[in-house]
Amino acid sequence: MDCKCNTGCCGSTENNRVEGENKIIIDFLYLDLNICNRCQGTGEGLEEAIADVAKVLESAGIEIVVNKIHINSKEKAIQYRFVTSPTIRVNGRDIQMDFKESLCEPCGDLCGNEVDCRVWVYKGKEYNVPPKAMIIDAILREVYGNTEKMPDNEANKEPYQLPENLRRFFESNKKYI
């Protein structure tokens, strides 16, 4: 019998994954891991969050793939449609599409100009590094289908233009040109 009631009586449920959907891809995009506290802290928080959810996802048969992507040129920023540093994307979705930025002294020192980096907003508070709970929440929402708070990346639907802040960073930093 080919019951498709989604109640589970026949083994068919809404949450059954199609072959190939048993993988979650996390992209960590950043400008600098040597001196930028925000990028370093975001990378560390991401690693901790993944360690915390890895057992649960492994038990559910879901593989985690992490791509650390150093955005070291204007061309790479354009290729990845990079809008602010640091960025975490889960299955192509920025975990916080609406973002704020503030002056980042380490990145400014790196390029010899003023540069703004991301400020994460979670539960009404601002952080220079995303709280681990924020990252875990984004991963689990993507895996278990509650992505209503995590809209499709609208940036992929519009023509990309390198943000002025990043243009200034790359033009000021001779080693990135």
N, C-alpha and C positions, 0 to 999 in steps of 0.2 A: 504494500500500500504506500502511495506517495503522499502522505499527509504533510502539509506545509502550514500547520496551524500556529507555529512559533510558540507553542506552549511547552515544548520539550517532550511531549508524549511519544513522538515518533523519532526523537533524536534531532529534530530540526529546531533550532532556536535562532532568534534574531542575532545573537552574538556569535554564531558560528562564523569562523573566518574563512574566506576564500583562500585557496592555495596561493602563496606568495604574500599574503598579508600577515604572516607570522613574524614580521620583522618591524622594528621601530628604528628609524634613522634619526639620529640627533646630530645636528651640525652646530659646532661651536666656532663662530667667526670672531676674529679679534685683530686689533692693530699691533699689539705688542705684548709679549709675555715676559720680557726681561725687566722692564721698569714700571710698567703700568699696573698699579695696585688693583684697579677695577678688573682688568683682564685676568690677572693672576687669581684674584679672589673668585671671579666667576668660574674660571676653570677648575679651581679646587672645589667649589660648591657643587659644580656639575658632577665631578668625580664622586663626591660623597653621596649625592642624591642617587646616582646610578648604582652605587654600592648598596644603598638602602633598598632600592626597588628590584634589584637584579634577581634575587631569589624568588620573589613573587612572580615576576615576568617569566623567569625560567620555568617555574612550575606550570605556568599557563602555556608553555611552548613558544614563547615570544623571544626572539633574539634581539639584542640591542647592538646597534652599529653606531659608533661615534666617529665623526669626522671632525678633526681639528683643522681649521682652515685659517692660515695666516694671510690676512688681506694686506699684501705688501706692495700693491701698485694700484694705480687708477684703473688699469685694465681688469685686474682681478676684482676690484670693487664693483665695476660695471658687470662683469661676468656673473657675480653672485648677487647682484642687486642689493648691495650692502648699503644700509642707511645710517647705522650708528654702531659704535663699538662699546662694549662687546655685545654680541647677539647670540642667542640660542634659538635654534629652530628644531621643532619636533615634527618629523614627516613633512618638512617644507614650510611649516607655519611658525612664525615668530611667536615666542611664548608671551610676548607683550607688544602688540602692534602699536598701541598708543604709548609713546614713550616721552620721557623728558630727558634733557641733557643739562649738564653743568660743567664748569671749567674743570679740566683734568690737567693738573700741573705736570705729572710725569710725562704725559703725551706731548704737552706743550714744550717741555724741556727736550724731548726727543727730536722734535722738528724745529725748535726755535721760534715757535709762533703759538698763539693761543688756540687751544683745541678743546672742544666740548666732548665729553663721553656720556654714555647712557647713565641715567638714574632710574632705578627700578622702583615701581610703586606696587606694593603688596599690602592688601588689607588696610588701605588708607595711609600707610607710612612709606616714606622714601628711603631707599637704600642705595649705596654706591655699588654694592655687590648683592645679587639676588639671594634672598633667603632660601635655604635648602628646601624648605616646605613649598615654596613657590615653584621650584623646578620639579619636585616630585608631583605636585598637583598637576602641572602641565603635562608631564609624561603620562600619568594615569588617566587624565581626561582624554588624551589622544588614544590610548590603548583601549579604554573601555567605552569609547563612543560619546562621552559627554563633552563635545567640543563646542557647545553653543557659546561658551565664554571665550573660546579661542577661534575667532573667525578665520576663514580662508585668508591667506596672505593677499590682501588687496593690492599690494605693491606689484604683484605678478600680473595684474590685470591692466595696469596703466603703464605708459612708457616710462622707463627709468631715466632719471637724471641724477648724476652724481651730486650729492648734497654739498653745499658750499663749504661746510665744516670739513668734510673729507677732502675736497679739492684743495683747500688751504693746507691741510696736513701733508698731502703728497707733494704739493708744489714747494712747501717750505723744507721738507725733509729730503735733502739731496740724495741720500742712499735709496730712497724709494722711487726716484724719478727714472 
